Amino acid sequence: MKEKHARPTISLQVKLSGIFIMASILIFIVNAMLALGITNMTNEMDSVYRDNLKLNELAVSLSEVQTSMTDYLNTKTTDSLERYFKSEQDYYSLIGELNNEVTGDSYDLMEKNIRNMSEEYLETTGYAIEAKRGRNVEKYSAEYDKASRLYNYINTYINSLNNERFKSNSSNFTELISAFRIFELITFFIMFGAVIGSTLFVIGFTSSLMDPVRKLAKSADEVAKGNFELENIEIISGDEIGVVTGAFNKMVVSIRQYIEQIKENMEYERSMQEKELRIEATLKEAQLKYLQTQINPHFLFNTLNAGAQLAMMEEAQRTYDYIQNTAEFFRYNVREGNTTVRLSDEIALIDHYIYILNVRFSGDIKYEKTVDETIVDVLMPSMILQPIVENSVNHGIKEMEGKGKISLRVYSEDGFVCISVKDNGAGMSKEMIDKVLSGELTEEEKPSPVGAHGIGMDNVIKRLRLFTDREDSVSIKSDGEGKGTEVIIKLIKE
């Protein structure tokens, strides 16, 4: 199936964010409208009995003025006088909120009468207090009686107005309660509709997003089962899912092509392996013929042993030791099949090798050995240490005329058996060390393969890395040319 031309790219993140934002906006608008309606109705319900609360507060304040005045007239104490002045100020503040305009409303008219009588009442109580303070008994008694009469009138007016307000407000409150119940029902249906609408919207939108994912998952499952003969999945959008779908289509095509290529390569490899086997058989045959032309190792050992016996009979102890070390050295080199040996065997070989060299060079090579005997049974490839020591001699200390020194150290560190071969010879540059470790030495830079059957450092490094399966199994250190070289080998203890 051919892929359709993808529509303009809108990312999946933008689409999902759009769904969330639109649903959130819808819910927010509905909630805002409902909250506004509830607030308005709550304010209306609060205002229903606000007038009654104000009249009750006015009655209480009036009673406080009358009580504090009476207390002062009876006791004439400072506390009672202070309570009077405070209650008087409070009552003044409350009557200041009453209506003072002439209107046709009966409630406003009653409020105006209460205000006028209250102002007269406060004036009368003030006269009574002043008369008491001036010890004018007759006057404060008359003013007190007048104030008490006004107090009763005002109380009567307040109670009457309060009752009328309560009757009117009760009727209004009942209507508001009914309206609030209807509003609650409408609110429920609006919220239910908003939830259903937003749910359907989200489900529809996400379903359109998930259809390509389902097709992709189904095709991926078929590929996982090994079925690569699939038609391309239709790409209907340019978002991330469309990109992934296109990449999946290309991947399936590439896998099909790769499988075909593998089949062709396998056929070609099979034919090449057959040729290689034939070549290898021919090569082995040639090697066998070559080995047959070499000196028989047993004949060589027997000859060296005979020489050693002869030297011993003639009491030539140094000659005897030399021949014995040479025999041991060659026996180690030509033994069959032992490609893996103990570290102790390699150390013994170095001892023989250094002895032979010192006979050849009149003891010019100083040899130091520090070995942890508890770890010398660890296994390693054979013919590793001898090429390293040989390299140190030939390219490090050979020309030092008796000042050359080789140190062999075996120790434990961080779970590894470490072997250090260090000389005080010519040293190496960092560039040369990097080339040796990476195997990038040119033929001109490589040392001539003398001794050790021509085994060079590149061979030693490759075999150690294969044996340990670690790239850091061999490291080379040198402070520069003329400052010696140290080769460190790391073997795993286990």
C-alpha positions as CSV (number, residue, x, y, z in Angstrom):
1,M,0.0,0.0,0.0
2,K,1.3,3.4,-0.9
3,E,1.8,5.9,1.9
4,K,-0.6,8.9,1.8
5,H,0.8,12.4,1.7
6,A,1.1,13.5,5.3
7,R,-0.8,16.5,6.4
8,P,1.0,19.6,7.9
9,T,3.0,18.6,10.9
10,I,1.4,19.2,14.3
11,S,3.3,17.6,17.1
12,L,1.7,15.0,19.4
13,Q,2.5,17.2,22.4
14,V,0.6,20.1,20.9
15,K,-2.4,17.8,20.2
16,L,-2.5,16.3,23.6
17,S,-1.9,19.8,25.2
18,G,-4.8,21.1,23.1
19,I,-7.1,18.4,24.3
20,F,-6.3,19.1,27.9
21,I,-6.5,22.9,27.5
22,M,-9.9,22.8,25.7
23,A,-11.4,20.4,28.3
24,S,-10.0,22.5,31.1
25,I,-11.4,25.7,29.6
26,L,-14.8,24.1,29.2
27,I,-14.9,23.0,32.9
28,F,-13.5,26.4,34.0
29,I,-16.3,28.3,32.2
30,V,-19.0,26.1,33.6
31,N,-17.6,26.3,37.1
32,A,-17.1,30.1,36.9
33,M,-20.8,30.6,35.8
34,L,-22.0,28.3,38.6
35,A,-19.8,30.1,41.2
36,L,-21.1,33.5,40.0
37,G,-24.7,32.3,40.3
38,I,-24.1,30.8,43.7
39,T,-22.4,34.0,44.9
40,N,-25.3,36.2,43.8
41,M,-27.9,34.0,45.4
42,T,-25.9,33.8,48.6
43,N,-25.6,37.6,48.7
44,E,-29.4,37.9,48.2
45,M,-30.0,35.5,51.0
46,D,-27.6,37.3,53.3
47,S,-29.4,40.6,52.6
48,V,-32.8,39.2,53.5
49,Y,-32.3,39.4,57.2
50,R,-29.6,42.1,57.2
51,D,-32.2,44.7,58.3
52,N,-33.5,42.5,61.2
53,L,-29.9,42.0,62.4
54,K,-29.3,45.7,62.2
55,L,-32.5,46.4,64.3
56,N,-31.6,43.8,66.8
57,E,-28.1,45.4,67.2
58,L,-29.8,48.8,67.6
59,A,-32.1,47.5,70.3
60,V,-29.2,46.0,72.2
61,S,-27.2,49.2,72.0
62,L,-30.2,51.2,73.2
63,S,-30.5,48.9,76.2
64,E,-26.8,49.4,77.0
65,V,-27.2,53.2,77.0
66,Q,-30.2,53.0,79.3
67,T,-28.5,50.5,81.7
68,S,-25.2,52.5,81.9
69,M,-27.1,55.7,82.5
70,T,-29.2,54.2,85.3
71,D,-26.0,52.7,86.9
72,Y,-24.3,56.1,86.9
73,L,-27.4,57.8,88.4
74,N,-27.5,55.2,91.1
75,T,-23.8,54.9,91.9
76,K,-22.1,57.8,90.3
77,T,-18.9,55.8,89.7
78,T,-16.3,56.5,87.1
79,D,-16.7,53.0,85.5
80,S,-20.4,53.5,85.0
81,L,-19.8,56.9,83.4
82,E,-17.2,55.5,81.0
83,R,-19.6,52.7,80.0
84,Y,-22.3,55.4,79.4
85,F,-20.1,57.4,77.1
86,K,-19.0,54.4,75.2
87,S,-22.5,53.0,74.7
88,E,-23.7,56.5,73.7
89,Q,-21.1,56.7,70.9
90,D,-22.0,53.2,69.7
91,Y,-25.6,54.1,69.6
92,Y,-24.9,57.3,67.8
93,S,-23.0,55.3,65.1
94,L,-26.0,52.9,64.7
95,I,-28.7,55.5,64.4
96,G,-26.5,57.4,61.8
97,E,-27.2,54.4,59.5
98,L,-31.0,54.8,59.8
99,N,-33.0,56.6,57.1
100,N,-33.4,60.3,57.5
101,E,-35.2,61.1,54.2
102,V,-38.9,61.6,53.7
103,T,-40.2,58.8,51.4
104,G,-43.4,57.1,50.8
105,D,-42.2,53.8,52.2
106,S,-43.6,53.0,55.6
107,Y,-40.4,51.2,56.7
108,D,-38.3,54.3,55.9
109,L,-40.8,56.4,57.8
110,M,-40.5,54.2,60.9
111,E,-36.7,54.3,60.7
112,K,-36.9,58.1,60.5
113,N,-39.1,58.3,63.6
114,I,-36.7,56.0,65.5
115,R,-33.8,58.1,64.5
116,N,-35.5,61.4,65.6
117,M,-36.6,59.9,68.9
118,S,-33.1,58.4,69.5
119,E,-31.5,61.7,69.0
120,E,-33.9,63.3,71.5
121,Y,-33.3,60.3,73.9
122,L,-29.6,60.8,73.8
123,E,-29.9,64.5,74.4
124,T,-32.2,63.8,77.4
125,T,-29.8,61.2,78.9
126,G,-27.0,63.7,78.5
127,Y,-29.0,66.2,80.5
128,A,-29.6,63.6,83.2
129,I,-25.9,62.8,83.5
130,E,-24.9,66.5,83.7
131,A,-27.6,67.1,86.3
132,K,-26.3,64.2,88.4
133,R,-22.7,65.4,88.1
134,G,-24.0,68.9,89.3
135,R,-25.9,67.3,92.1
136,N,-29.2,68.7,90.8
137,V,-31.4,66.0,92.1
138,E,-34.7,67.4,90.9
139,K,-33.5,68.0,87.3
140,Y,-31.7,64.7,86.8
141,S,-34.8,62.9,88.2
142,A,-37.0,64.6,85.7
143,E,-34.6,64.0,82.8
144,Y,-34.3,60.4,83.8
145,D,-38.1,59.9,83.7
146,K,-38.3,61.6,80.3
147,A,-35.4,59.4,79.0
148,S,-37.1,56.3,80.3
149,R,-40.3,57.1,78.5
150,L,-38.4,57.8,75.2
151,Y,-36.5,54.5,75.8
152,N,-39.8,52.6,75.9
153,Y,-41.2,54.4,72.8
154,I,-38.1,53.7,70.8
155,N,-38.0,50.1,71.9
156,T,-41.6,49.7,70.9
157,Y,-40.9,51.3,67.5
158,I,-37.8,49.1,67.0
159,N,-39.7,45.9,67.9
160,S,-42.6,46.9,65.6
161,L,-40.3,47.7,62.7
162,N,-38.4,44.5,63.3
163,N,-41.6,42.4,63.2
164,E,-42.7,44.0,60.0
165,R,-39.3,43.5,58.4
166,F,-39.2,39.9,59.6
167,K,-42.6,39.1,58.0
168,S,-41.6,40.7,54.7
169,N,-38.2,39.1,54.8
170,S,-39.6,35.7,55.6
171,S,-41.7,35.8,52.5
172,N,-38.7,36.8,50.4
173,F,-36.5,34.2,52.1
174,T,-39.0,31.4,51.1
175,E,-38.9,32.6,47.5
176,L,-35.1,32.7,47.5
177,I,-35.0,29.1,49.0
178,S,-37.2,27.9,46.2
179,A,-35.1,29.7,43.6
180,F,-32.0,28.2,45.2
181,R,-33.4,24.7,44.9
182,I,-34.1,25.2,41.2
183,F,-30.6,26.6,40.8
184,E,-29.1,23.5,42.4
185,L,-31.0,21.3,40.0
186,I,-29.9,23.4,37.0
187,T,-26.3,23.3,38.3
188,F,-26.4,19.5,38.6
189,F,-27.6,19.1,35.0
190,I,-25.1,21.7,33.7
191,M,-22.2,19.9,35.5
192,F,-23.3,16.5,34.3
193,G,-23.6,17.8,30.7
194,A,-20.2,19.4,30.9
195,V,-18.6,16.2,32.2
196,I,-20.3,14.0,29.6
197,G,-19.4,16.5,26.8
198,S,-15.8,16.8,27.8
199,T,-15.5,13.0,28.2
200,L,-16.9,12.4,24.8
201,F,-14.7,15.0,23.3
202,V,-11.5,13.6,24.9
203,I,-12.4,10.0,24.0
204,G,-13.1,10.9,20.4
205,F,-9.9,13.0,20.0
206,T,-7.7,10.4,21.7
207,S,-9.2,7.6,19.7
208,S,-8.2,9.4,16.5
209,L,-4.7,9.7,18.0
210,M,-4.5,6.1,19.1
211,D,-5.7,4.4,15.9
212,P,-2.3,4.7,14.2
213,V,-0.6,3.5,17.4
214,R,-2.8,0.4,17.4
215,K,-2.0,-0.4,13.8
216,L,1.7,0.2,14.5
217,A,1.6,-2.1,17.6
218,K,-0.2,-4.9,15.6
219,S,2.4,-4.7,12.8
220,A,5.3,-4.6,15.3
221,D,3.8,-7.8,16.9
222,E,3.8,-9.5,13.5
223,V,7.4,-8.5,13.0
224,A,8.3,-9.8,16.4
225,K,6.8,-13.2,15.3
226,G,9.1,-13.2,12.3
227,N,6.6,-12.1,9.7
228,F,8.3,-9.4,7.5
229,E,5.9,-9.7,4.6
230,L,3.8,-6.8,5.7
231,E,2.2,-4.0,3.8
232,N,3.3,-0.5,4.7
233,I,1.2,1.2,7.4
234,E,-0.9,4.1,6.1
235,I,0.5,7.5,7.4
236,I,-2.3,9.9,8.1
237,S,-0.6,12.6,10.1
238,G,2.7,14.4,10.2
239,D,3.2,14.2,14.0
240,E,5.6,12.0,16.0
241,I,3.4,8.9,15.4
242,G,3.5,9.5,11.7
243,V,7.3,9.9,11.8
244,V,7.6,6.6,13.8
245,T,5.2,4.9,11.4
246,G,7.3,6.0,8.4
247,A,10.5,4.8,10.1
248,F,8.8,1.5,10.9
249,N,7.8,1.0,7.3
250,K,11.4,1.7,6.2
251,M,12.8,-0.6,8.9
252,V,10.6,-3.5,7.7
253,V,11.7,-3.0,4.1
254,S,15.4,-2.7,5.2
255,I,15.1,-5.9,7.3
256,R,13.6,-7.8,4.3
257,Q,16.5,-6.6,2.1
258,Y,19.0,-7.4,4.9
259,I,17.7,-11.0,5.2
260,E,18.0,-11.4,1.5
261,Q,21.5,-10.1,1.7
262,I,22.4,-12.4,4.6
263,K,21.2,-15.3,2.6
264,E,23.4,-14.3,-0.3
265,N,26.3,-13.7,2.0
266,M,25.9,-17.1,3.7
267,E,26.0,-18.8,0.4
268,Y,29.1,-16.8,-0.5
269,E,30.7,-17.5,2.9
270,R,30.0,-21.2,2.6
271,S,31.8,-21.4,-0.6
272,M,34.7,-19.3,0.8
273,Q,35.0,-21.5,3.9
274,E,35.3,-24.5,1.7
275,K,38.1,-22.8,-0.2
276,E,39.7,-21.7,3.1
277,L,39.6,-25.2,4.5
278,R,41.3,-26.5,1.4
279,I,43.9,-23.8,1.6
280,E,44.4,-24.5,5.4
281,A,44.8,-28.2,4.8
282,T,47.5,-27.4,2.2
283,L,49.2,-24.9,4.5
284,K,49.3,-27.5,7.4
285,E,50.8,-30.0,5.0
286,A,53.5,-27.5,4.1
287,Q,54.1,-26.7,7.7
288,L,54.4,-30.3,8.6
289,K,57.0,-30.8,5.9
290,Y,58.8,-27.7,7.2
291,L,58.9,-29.1,10.7
292,Q,60.2,-32.4,9.6
293,T,63.2,-30.6,8.2
294,Q,63.9,-29.0,11.7
295,I,66.2,-30.5,14.3
296,N,64.5,-33.2,16.4
297,P,63.8,-31.6,19.8
298,H,64.6,-34.9,21.7
299,F,67.9,-35.1,19.8
300,L,68.7,-31.5,20.9
301,F,67.8,-32.2,24.6
302,N,69.8,-35.5,24.6
303,T,72.8,-33.6,23.1
304,L,72.6,-30.8,25.7
305,N,72.2,-33.4,28.5
306,A,75.3,-35.3,27.3
307,G,77.2,-32.0,27.2
308,A,76.1,-31.3,30.8
309,Q,77.2,-34.7,31.9
310,L,80.6,-34.2,30.2
311,A,81.0,-30.8,31.9
312,M,80.2,-32.3,35.3
313,M,82.7,-35.1,34.8
314,E,85.4,-32.5,33.9
315,E,84.3,-30.5,36.9
316,A,83.3,-27.5,34.7
317,Q,80.5,-26.3,37.0
318,R,79.8,-23.0,35.1
319,T,79.6,-24.9,31.8
320,Y,77.3,-27.4,33.4
321,D,75.0,-24.7,34.8
322,Y,75.0,-22.9,31.4
323,I,74.1,-26.1,29.5
324,Q,71.4,-27.1,32.0
325,N,69.7,-23.6,31.8
326,T,69.9,-23.7,28.0
327,A,68.2,-27.2,28.0
328,E,65.5,-26.0,30.3
329,F,64.9,-22.9,28.2
330,F,64.6,-24.9,24.9
331,R,62.4,-27.6,26.6
332,Y,59.9,-24.9,27.7
333,N,59.8,-23.4,24.2
334,V,59.2,-26.6,22.2
335,R,56.8,-28.5,24.6
336,E,53.6,-29.5,22.9
337,G,50.1,-28.4,23.6
338,N,50.7,-26.3,26.8
339,T,49.5,-22.9,25.6
340,T,48.3,-22.1,29.1
341,V,50.8,-22.3,32.0
342,R,51.2,-21.1,35.6
343,L,52.9,-17.8,36.3
344,S,55.6,-19.7,38.3
345,D,56.6,-21.5,35.0
346,E,57.0,-18.2,33.2
347,I,59.1,-16.8,36.1
348,A,61.3,-19.9,36.0
349,L,61.8,-19.4,32.3
350,I,62.9,-15.8,32.9
351,D,65.4,-17.0,35.4
352,H,66.9,-19.4,32.9
353,Y,66.8,-16.8,30.2
354,I,68.6,-14.1,32.3
355,Y,71.2,-16.7,33.3
356,I,71.9,-17.5,29.6
357,L,72.1,-13.8,28.7
358,N,74.5,-13.0,31.5
359,V,76.8,-15.8,30.3
360,R,76.7,-14.3,26.9
361,F,77.2,-10.7,28.1
362,S,79.6,-11.5,30.9
363,G,77.1,-10.6,33.7
364,D,76.3,-7.2,32.4
365,I,72.6,-7.5,33.1
366,K,71.5,-6.8,36.7
367,Y,68.3,-8.8,37.6
368,E,66.1,-8.2,40.6
369,K,63.0,-10.3,41.4
370,T,60.3,-9.5,44.0
371,V,57.5,-12.2,43.9
372,D,54.5,-12.8,46.1
373,E,54.7,-16.6,46.2
374,T,51.0,-16.9,47.2
375,I,49.7,-15.9,43.8
376,V,52.2,-17.6,41.4
377,D,49.8,-20.4,40.5
378,V,47.5,-18.2,38.5
379,L,47.2,-19.3,34.9
380,M,48.3,-17.3,31.9
381,P,49.3,-17.8,28.2
382,S,52.8,-19.3,27.7
383,M,55.7,-17.3,26.3
384,I,54.5,-13.9,27.5
385,L,57.2,-12.7,30.0
386,Q,60.3,-13.9,27.9
387,P,59.5,-11.7,24.8
388,I,59.0,-8.7,27.1
389,V,62.3,-9.3,28.9
390,E,64.0,-9.9,25.5
391,N,62.5,-6.7,24.2
392,S,63.9,-4.8,27.3
393,V,67.4,-6.3,26.7
394,N,67.6,-5.7,23.0
395,H,65.9,-2.3,22.8
396,G,66.5,-0.9,26.3
397,I,69.7,-1.9,28.1
398,K,71.9,-3.9,25.6
399,E,74.2,-0.9,24.9
400,M,74.5,0.3,28.6
401,E,77.8,-1.7,29.2
402,G,77.1,-3.2,32.6
403,K,74.7,-0.6,33.9
404,G,71.5,-2.2,32.6
405,K,69.0,-3.4,35.1
406,I,65.8,-5.5,34.9
407,S,63.3,-5.8,37.7
408,L,60.5,-8.4,37.8
409,R,57.8,-7.8,40.4
410,V,54.7,-9.9,41.1
411,Y,52.0,-8.4,43.4
412,S,48.3,-8.2,44.1
413,E,46.2,-5.0,43.4
414,D,42.5,-4.4,43.3
415,G,41.7,-8.1,42.8
416,F,44.3,-8.6,40.0
417,V,47.6,-10.4,39.9
418,C,50.0,-7.7,38.6
419,I,53.3,-8.5,36.8
420,S,55.8,-5.7,36.3
421,V,58.8,-5.9,34.0
422,K,60.9,-2.8,34.4
423,D,64.2,-1.7,32.9
424,N,66.3,1.4,33.2
425,G,67.1,1.6,29.5
426,A,66.3,3.7,26.5
427,G,62.7,4.4,27.4
428,M,59.8,5.1,25.0
429,S,57.9,8.2,23.9
430,K,54.2,8.4,24.6
431,E,53.6,8.3,20.8
432,M,55.5,5.1,20.5
433,I,53.7,3.6,23.6
434,D,50.3,4.4,22.0
435,K,51.4,2.8,18.7
436,V,52.6,-0.4,20.5
437,L,49.3,-0.8,22.5
438,S,47.1,-0.1,19.5
439,G,49.1,-2.3,17.1
440,E,49.7,0.6,14.7
441,L,53.5,0.2,14.4
442,T,54.7,0.2,10.8
443,E,57.0,-2.6,9.5
444,E,59.9,-0.1,9.7
445,E,59.2,0.7,13.3
446,K,58.8,-2.9,14.5
447,P,61.9,-4.4,16.1
448,S,63.6,-7.3,14.3
449,P,62.1,-10.6,15.5
450,V,65.2,-12.0,17.2
451,G,64.8,-14.8,19.8
452,A,61.6,-16.2,21.3
453,H,60.7,-17.7,17.8
454,G,60.2,-14.1,16.6
455,I,57.3,-13.4,19.0
456,G,56.9,-9.6,19.2
457,M,55.1,-7.2,21.6
458,D,52.0,-7.0,19.3
459,N,51.7,-10.8,19.5
460,V,52.0,-10.7,23.3
461,I,49.4,-7.9,23.7
462,K,46.9,-9.6,21.4
463,R,47.2,-13.0,23.2
464,L,46.8,-11.4,26.7
465,R,43.7,-9.4,25.6
466,L,42.2,-12.5,24.1
467,F,43.0,-14.6,27.3
468,T,41.7,-12.0,29.8
469,D,39.0,-10.4,27.5
470,R,40.1,-7.0,28.8
471,E,41.7,-4.2,26.8
472,D,43.6,-2.9,29.9
473,S,45.4,-6.3,30.5
474,V,48.6,-4.7,29.3
475,S,49.9,-1.2,30.0
476,I,53.3,0.4,29.2
477,K,54.8,3.3,31.3
478,S,57.8,5.4,30.5
479,D,58.9,8.9,31.7
480,G,60.3,9.5,28.2
481,E,63.3,8.5,26.1
482,G,66.4,7.5,28.2
483,K,64.3,7.1,31.4
484,G,63.5,3.4,31.3
485,T,60.3,1.4,30.5
486,E,57.8,-0.6,32.6
487,V,55.4,-3.1,31.2
488,I,52.5,-4.1,33.5
489,I,50.3,-7.2,33.0
490,K,47.0,-7.6,34.9
491,L,45.7,-11.2,35.3
492,I,42.4,-12.0,37.0
493,K,43.0,-14.0,40.2
494,E,40.0,-16.3,39.9
